[in-house]
Amino acid sequence: MAKVELKAPVIKEIADCVSGAQAAVLVQYLGLTVEQDTALRKELREAGVYYKVYKNTMMKRAFEGTEFAELDQHLDGPNALAVSKDDPIVAEKILAKYVKAHKCFNFVGGVIEGQYADPAKLQEMANIPSREVLLGRLFGSMQSPVANFARVIKQIAEKDGSPAAEEAAPAAE
């Protein structure tokens, strides 16, 4: 078989992987031990993130003509590709833990929802709280004024001898 015939399935695999992806992140992975790499892969797999090491030339060919072509500038040296089809931030969050814990493991670049992100931007995005946390904060902030208003009204109504309590009592009858 010719070399081109051997490379075509790998290029197609990468192209299929990134097509329709919310995020694709390149990381420099050298320096991780086998145990650390296995733990990283397990955590990414459980979160639904595809993670694999490919040759840079294969990734470059697969990215041609796609929104991920901006990653071509970073395709030298040892790179691994993490792709998330569902959640655009989940890969960055998991990878950021390893970047923080291991000096040899670094963000190289990424494309999140069609926008290029440099390593600083990837780290910044990884620090954004999850959707559930943000929704909880929103609902908590919406509930707080209503709950405080209800407590004040209740205290006024329960206060002995207050005009509001006397006015509220006949209105209830």
Secondary structure, DSSP 8 states (H G I E B T S, - for coil): --HHHHHHHHHHHHHHHHTT-SEEEEEE-TT--HHHHHHHHHHHHHTTEEEEE--HHHHHHHHTTSGGGGGGGG-SSS-EEEEESS-TTHHHHHHHHHHHH-TT-EEEEEEETTEEE-HHHHHHHHTS--HHHHHHHHHHHHHHHHHHHHHHHHHHHHSTT-HHHHHHHHHH-
